[in-house]
Amino acid sequence: MEDSYGGSSSKDKNCSIKEQDRLLPIANVGRLMKQILPQNAKISKEAKETMQECVSEFISFVTSEASEKCRKERRKTVNGDDICWALSTLGFDDYAAPMRRKSRTKIQEA
């Protein structure tokens, strides 16, 4: 079975990409989740693992779209504008616009 990375799925014993290399560290995912929840809220291991899969897949999805744009333009480096373009192209305009504003602010501060 092939996954979205072009390699074998984690169920395949001949996996070319280790799961730990494919997924964001679960501790980081858990920390981000905790920041949004009330202090006394608890997060199950299953919830963290599910979110870990989701965010890792989302990053791959957006990066793949940006990478394809770069390939068509014969460029090797994906930059922030490519990511914002991919977010917009994939229908995530609500996320792309704030990121564009942040990147402009960083440029002006430099």
C-alpha positions, 0 to 999 in steps of 0.5 A: 500500500502506498501513502501520500509520500510515495512510499509504503504505508506504516503497515508495510514492513518494507516501509521506506520512511520511518513513522517517526520521520514522517510524523511531527513529534507527539510531545510537540503536538500535545504541547500545542493542543494544551495551549488552546485548552483550559488548564485543567483539561486533559488530552488522551493519548489517542487524541494526540496520536490522531492530531499528530496524523492529521497535522502531519498529513496536512503539512505534507498536502500543502508542501506537496502542492507548493513543491509542484508549483516550484517544479513547474517553475523549475525552482528547487527551493520552496519559500513562504510565498509558495506555501501561502499560494498552496494554502490559497489554491487548496482553499485555505485562504483564511490561513494564507492571509494571516501568514502573508501579513506575518511574513511582511511584518518580519521583512519590514522589521529586518 
